[in-house]
């Protein structure tokens, strides 16, 4: 099974923000998911939701590796 959630530390690193700001972002995303009827985990956010919310797309598995070989 592959990892499905990002922690606050991973959100902070990805977004280049403080850990406190990452928790704030996660609370907002989890509120949005709860309002839509989904269950959430405090301090974590689903990776696919995070990618869609902040990057406007859902990355395909292995997409980063595919792009790294491009010159």
N, C-alpha and C positions, 0 to 999 in steps of 0.2 A: 504494500500500500504506500502511496506517495503522500507527502505532506500536503495538507489542505488549508492550514491556517498560518498567518504571519503573526509574530509576536510584536509587541511595541518596540523592542530593540531593532527588529528587522525593518519595521516601518520607518523608524527614525533614521536608520542607515540609508534606506532606499530614497527617502525624501530629503535627506540632509537637514533634518530638524532635531531638536532636543527630544529627549525621552518623554518629557512632560507634554510637549506638543504632539508627539506620536500618540500618547494616550488620549489626548483631546480629539485627535482625528479619528481614532478607533471608536471612541464613544459616539461620535457623530455618525459614523458609518453603521455601527451597531444599532443606533436609534432608528436609522432609516430602514434597516433590515427588520427590526422589530415591528415598526409601523406597517411593513408589508406582510407581516405575519410569520416571519422566520424566527427560529430560535437562534440565540447568539451565545458566545463565550466571552466573558469579561476579559479585557486585555488582549484579545486576539480578534483577527478579522479574516474572513475567507480570502485566500489568495486571488481567486478569480474575480471576486467582487472588487477587491482593491485595485487590480489591474484595469478593470473596466472603468471604475470610478475615476482613477487618477491619470490613466494613460489613454483612455478612450477605446480600448480594445482588450481582448483576451488573448494573451500570447499562446501560441501553439506549443505543445511539449517539444523541446529541443530547438525552438526557434532561435534562441540566443546562440547556440552552438553552430547552427547553420549560417548565421550572419557573420560570425567571427572569421570564417575562412575567406570572406569577400575582401578583395583589395580595393 
